[in-house]
């Protein structure tokens, strides 16, 4: 998610550069290093995988088996409604657990084009905002999902969590493809009937879930004890690490948490609100349209941000700032984070419905994330000598 970077300090004047050089001495590991800060930075990088990333992945993995069992029951029932409701209830914990992993696009979880060591596992598991329910309907009608290489050969938006969400919550027996698409034009869909469609959706969801499980296992191995990316973070700056300095490892964590600004605020709220590029039918851009869980997803995103900020009982970004003498900034971020949590809790409808049912609540959450994002993008980046993703440098909302 980082993309090409632009040094935030290039926007500062000479006095700011002098200050930054002082911080560089403090946060580095040379003779002038501040021992308290060096210890805090080492702890942050050492604890990131075992304290933050591995537990988040484990929490998602733990929800795979209950959902698979519910999908088996749904399939065996012939696509029954009671069994579908049970599968929906089993799917929601996995969808929510994943929303915390969303803030951890480091190493193989990140984009191959934008993140050090990126292997696109995030997009493979969950491709939103790139979704295509019509393609999912086509695969349902043709049983394309039975192919042995389906999860390896197909695009993420027909085999990940967003596809599973559509399969579980799509109106029974209905599809969203235009009339000219083959499954409608040839009558394939209508011939199947509601029961067959629902039974196929259950079978399809199991195939997609197996692919998600494999991707999560791959990520968990990378960040688990002895995993390559747990080691790379802990040894950032040492020979052999993918990160050429401790600061680079810290910046990778910072970039991952930038999700709260670039995705949660901008894509999940500003676009549906019509505050960015959208001018009509903006509610269709909201996340979680099939399940109606977008407001719950946002709560988990904010919880994921807090996890990075505090690193549990370990050394988080707050501890690094305190070690640098910025307790006042820590207090500001804490207040902004509490405000965002309160605004998310107060939003009791999915975003696409709240745009008309509780527009003030949606805007309040957006505004709370604006302030949290501002502190993260400007104050925290400056205090810790971090770089901001290039695409975000000109975003001032």
Steps between C-alpha positions, in 0.01 A plus 500: 500500500799723538568561131778732394597711796566865536695617802266701719792704624560639152195715567660656807734796532856514623406503867291189451788326329734575788241360740465192281875444505490507880228236493699291255786491749262407779318224314809357333745252645816704484702645786247782545203265534265551792502164687136531610384568148722230350358246746143610423560474124659157535204386710248631248663313213559184701145489634317598181462147366436297819294767678310660213506324163502129588213531751288693250553228240433227756172665596387490137619142449305389808176599323563283193390165643167621647411665170597193299280283720209738449558497124499121499165505677367757253613294202360176641165669561474581131547869563245534780425842646546403864839350420594807297418723798723282718780529245458878491533507879815289475648717224468831681772427762744416220413817307548706816826331596633569152431871538777520760741321266414765240728741689797264480605510137866422560719248320298235314169651612578815300496592134779351291535837327498722808621316810839349581454126462140542385327187368145635464355272768271776621335539161484124461305470825287812462492707184266784601446759355552290186191279508302326226185322619388436141814294437428309821150432370643378168736260677205380707290428193776320310651328806835646403602473865536120472814535286806370684693822437211738571650683799837525328379601155210736565515866597474577873159664466337166418676286761567709812306622801304751293383216273404295807309798636298523178434126486362505853296819488388523136119496460403132469481386141577843355800626306623851425626448146349704213253323276749468216748299710500135395350351817194719447494524121521121463257426781765306696421672826123463479525130416692438822230628732539645849590179684776402258645851500513508879652153522769601253569816693562291810740271314674794336546678832679194639745501209567872546543455875763230444698746289470769768615251762808411295594867461454566870716199584773633270491840670495343846809295419681813382426694818497213750789397720808461284314621192690697238310824556494477877878475474526780244319743730682396815838524324426815296831661411700180548661316208247284322191690611271634229503831690829683466458687829286493815337819372396319180336227705319760709389680185350174369284480812412867468396455137281204590317704764453775240204287389293695753553812287524371145236228511277530807457877470533555126352190338258373762357837604603797286407337169155377608444844654577659162796692642748372244458384140142372524208724403205259453383173659795526735345260751584217258869560577459402863661184630308194616187558292386134501544441875418851617795485737701803384452685829629195687796474263596859580495428872745216442723721284523751782573220748775383265648848498499507880681166502782646290505824698532326838643158402306349790715497811808537283676796343276679253519829317376672816804371692737617228353849512523511877865393479554796269334740742168530315258401774281791394461352151419160647220664696367662181498173311337320793223760509446478123493121517243503779286742298519272194406197708203684649380620158530147357308353792228761460450405134249217524415458131711389204650795320288469185180518706627753752568746218125567510407355840777660704705732277624697801641180647687412181641849475597499868699180451662640187598819682641302792718303260607823330648618830656163581642479147634854518693424816632176351595655167655822627591507867599137555686481168695815583580401858628154401668605175273276292405535136139528386367307197542723195133480402403642839734798510251736335188371679414763754150395608 
